[in-house]
Amino acid sequence: MIDYRNWQMPLGRRFRSLKLYFVLRSFGVDGIQRYLRGTIDRARHFERLVAALPGRFEFVTPRRAGLVVFRLKGEEGATEEETEELNSVFFTKIHVRTDLHLTPTVVGGKSCTRVAVGSPLTQDSHLDGVWEIIKEVEQWARGEVRK
C-alpha cells in the first residue's frame, strides 16, 4: 500500500493550508492532539531520566514539546574548555553509531546534544534503550578525556 502522506507538494504560500487540511482530514483533531500529547509525554519521560543524574548531565534549555537538549557536565573544577572537549568526544562516539540518531547543537556557546521525539510509534522503552546507550558512551567519553 502506498503511503501518500510522504508525498509532498512544494510548501509555497498556496499549498501550506492545503497540506494542513489533508493532515487534519486524515488524523482528525483528536488524533493530532493524541499524537502531540504522546510526543510530549515521551519527552518528559526522557527528561526525567536525564534529571536523575544531575552530577553527570545538565539541561541547557527547558524541554520544548518533544525536544530535550542536554550536555555532559564537566568534572568538579573543570574549565569550560575541558567540558567542551568532553562533550565533543561524547558526541563523536554517539555520531558513529547506527542504532540511534541524535543531533548536535550549540546553545549560548556550549556544545549540546538534542533528543527529539517525533514518531508516533516511539515508546518509553525505546527511550530507555537510548538512555542506556547515552550513559554507556558518557562513561567511555569520561575515560577517554581523563587519559
JOVEN-V525608 format. One line per field, one symbol per residue. burial: I if it has 16 or more other C-alpha atoms within 10 Angstrom, else O. Layout:
# JOVEN-V525608
burial->???
This chain:
# JOVEN-V525608
burial->OOOOOOOOOOOOOOOOOOIOOOOOOOOOOOOOOOIIOIIIIIIIIIIOOIOOOOOIIIIIOOIOIIIIIIIIIIOOOOOOOOIIIIIIIIIOOIOOOOOOOOOIOOOOOOIIIIIIIIOOOOOOOOIOOIOOOIOOIIOOIIOOOOO
